[in-house]
């Protein structure tokens, strides 16, 4: 009979397995997934380290590590990811919330707003965060993907903003009515030629339509620039996330559409991350 492994032994073996599979931070992932398998907080893993794993936990852990070894993202295995201090349900139907997107949140919250439109709402992490931070505001989220709309709606309920949000299936502005004092978007901005360079976690397991426009990476910004003036109130703001080399190109698109006060906002790593523009008064 094979002796059961302790939690510590299982983590060591899992770390080695993930490292061999090319996972970037194998020890962290091994720890987080053990906590998930044991259904405890990650901070408590040290406490169970000397204990033998039950057969049920050991089996769950082995399945999780097997999936992570073929580069299924940790967030998909956990079913959630943290963003701006809140946990959002995620799946392969939506783009994973990323820390660099918090630069868009900070820029949006730097001025008041009452009615916000999120184009390409995905998980809803941007729109829901903005509404959770501004209790008087309301918003509309639009996405071409029906599955993304369902995910965003579920997250709106989880964070108790469902009474102030409307989620619509829409091809950019197609099904949108009304005007807004804030429009935000994290659109697909990876060019087709850059797709091959993405990690398997992103390239294989995240929705392709949320990653690339199948062209030069600027296609979504052209659509947004063309439509935004019709949906922005005078003085209203447009904020979009960008790839770190796209700032000047996107700003030029917005200026050509008649928007003003364009500027490029960096993320915490100092890379260009957000383009800001205003509708003239």
N, C-alpha and C positions, 0 to 999 in steps of 0.2 A: 504493500500500500504506500502511495506517495504521500509524504507529509505535506500538510497545508503550509502555504507560504504566509509569513507575517506580512503586514501591510508594507513595512519598510522593504522587505525582500521583493515584493511584487512591484513596488515603485522602481526599484533599481533595475529589475528585468525589463519593465515597460519603458524606462528611459533609454536603455540600450537599444531596444527594438525601434523606438521612434527615431533615435539618432541615426541608426542604420538606414532608416527610410528617408532621411534627409529633412526631417522636421526641424524647424528653426530653433525652437526652445523646448527640447524634449523633456527636461526635468519639470518645467512649469506645467506643461500639458499633462504629464503623467500624474502630477499631484492633483490638478484640477479634476481630471477624469476619475481618479480614485475617490475623491470626495463625492463626485456625482454618483458613482457606482454604489458607494456606501451610504448615500443619502444623508450626508452631513455637510456642514460648512467647511470650506477649504481650510479655514484657520484651525480646524480641529484635527486635521490629518496627522499632525505630530503626536497628538494624544493617543491615536490608535496604532501608531507605527509598530510598537512591540507586539501587537495582538495578531493572532492568526485570522485570516479572512475566512468568512463563512463560504461554503460552496456557492451560494447564490451570488454573493458580492464578487467572488473571484470570477464567476462566469460572466457577470455583467461587465466587469472590468476588462476581461479578455476581449469581449466583443467591442467595447469602446476603443481599446488600443488597436485592435485589428482595423477598425474603420479609420482611426486617425492615421494609421500607418499608410493607408492608401489616400491620404491627404484630404479626407473629409474635414471641414473646418470644425474647430472645437465648439464654436457657437451653434452649429447645426446639431452637434451631439448633445449639447446642453439644452438646445431649443430656445436660447435667449442670449442677449448680449447687452452689456451696460453702455449707456450713452448719456452724458451730461447728468450723471448721478441717478439715472433711472434704468430699470431693466425692461428691455423690449423683446417680445417674442419674435423669433426669426426662423426662416426656413430657406430652402434653396430657391424659393419663389421671389425672394427680395434680396437686395443688396445689403450686406452686413453693415450696420452702423460703424463708423470709424472715428477715432479720436480727432483726426484732422478736420472733420466736419464740424466740430465744436467751434471752430473759428467763424463759421457761418452763423451759428447761434449767437455768439458774442456780438457780432456785427449787427445782427437783426435786433437784438435787445438793447443796443446802444441808443436807440431813439424810440419814441412811443409808436404804437400801431393799434388799430382797432379791428381790421379785417384783412386776413392774410390768405394768399393763395400759394399752395405748394405744388409745383409741376413735377410729375414723376415722384409721387409721394412714397412709393415703396413700402417699407415697414411702418412709415408714419413718424419716424423718430424726430425729424426736423419739425414738422407741423405740430405734433403733440407736445414736444418739448416747449415750443414757443407759446402754445396755449396754456400749458401747465405753469409757465413762468409769468404769464400775463392773464390773470383771472378774468379780466373784463373783455378780452379779445375773443373773436370767433374766426373760423377759417374754413377753407375748402381745400381738399386734397384731390389731385387728379392723377390717374395712372392708366396707361393703355392695358396693363395686365389686370385681369379680373382677380387672379390669385393675390396679387399685391394689394388690391383694394380691400379684399377680405382680411388680409393680414393687418393692414392699417386700421380697419374698423375694429378688429379685436383689440389692438393695442390702445385705441382710443377709449374703449370700455375699461380696459385694465387700469388706465391712468385717469379715469373719471372725467374725461373731457368730451364724451360722446354727445352731450347736449349742445356743444358749441362748435361742432365740426360736421361737415358734410363730405363724404368720400364719393367721388364720381369716376366712372370709367370714361376716359377721354383721351383722344390723341392730341396732346398738348392743349391748346385753347378751344378745341372743337366744340365741346359740350359745356363750356363755361359761360356763365352769365354774370353781369354786374361788374363793379369796379372795386379795386382794392388799394389800400394805402401801403401794402407790402406784398411783393411777389418774391418767392424764394424757389430755388431749384438746385438739386445736385444731379445734373443730367449725365447721360453717357458721354464721356469725353475722351475715352481711349481710342486712338486711331487703330484702324485695321492692322497696320504693320506692327503695332506695339503689342497686339494681343498674344503673340507667341512668347513674349518675354514675361508674361504674368506667371505667378506661382500657380501650381495645380489647384490649390485651395480656391483661388479666384477664378482661374480660367475654366476649370471643369465644374465647379460646384456652385457658382453664382450665376444669376440669370444674364445671358449674353446681351439681351436688349438693354439691360441696365448698365452695361460696361462700355459698349462701343456703338457708334453710328454706322459701322461697316465702311467708313470713309476716312476723312482726315481728322476726325475728332471734334470738329466745329459745327457739325450739322445741327445739333440740338440748339446751339447758341444762335444760329441763323433763324431757326423757327421762333425761339423765344424773343429775339430782337424784333422780328417782324410783327409779332402779336402783342407784345407787352404794352406799347403805347395806347392801344384800345382798351386795356383793362386796368391801367394805373390811373388813380386819381391825380390831379395836379399836386405836385410835391411828393407823390408816392415814390417808394424806393423799390429797386430791383436788385436782388443779391443772388449771385450764382456761385457755386463751387466750380473750380477749374483745376486742370492739371498744372503743374508748376511752371510749364513753359508757355502757357496759353494766354496769360494775362493781357498782353498788349493787343493780341488779335481779337479777343473777346471785347475788350474796351472799345476798340475801333468799330466793331459791329454795332455796339450799343449807341455810340456817338453818331454813326451813320443813320440810325433809326430815329434820331432826334432827341435821344436822352442826353442828359447833361451831368456834370459833377462826377464823372467817372473816376474811380480810383481803384487801386489794387491793394488788397489787404493780405498780409502774410499770416501763416499759421505759427504755432509755437516754435517750430523748427526753423522759422525764417524763410520758408518757401512761399512763393505766391500761391494763394489758396482761394481767395474770394474776389470777384469783381463786383463793385458797387456802382449803381447809376441811379439817377433821379429823373422823374417826369417833370418837365418845366412847369412852373406855376402859370 
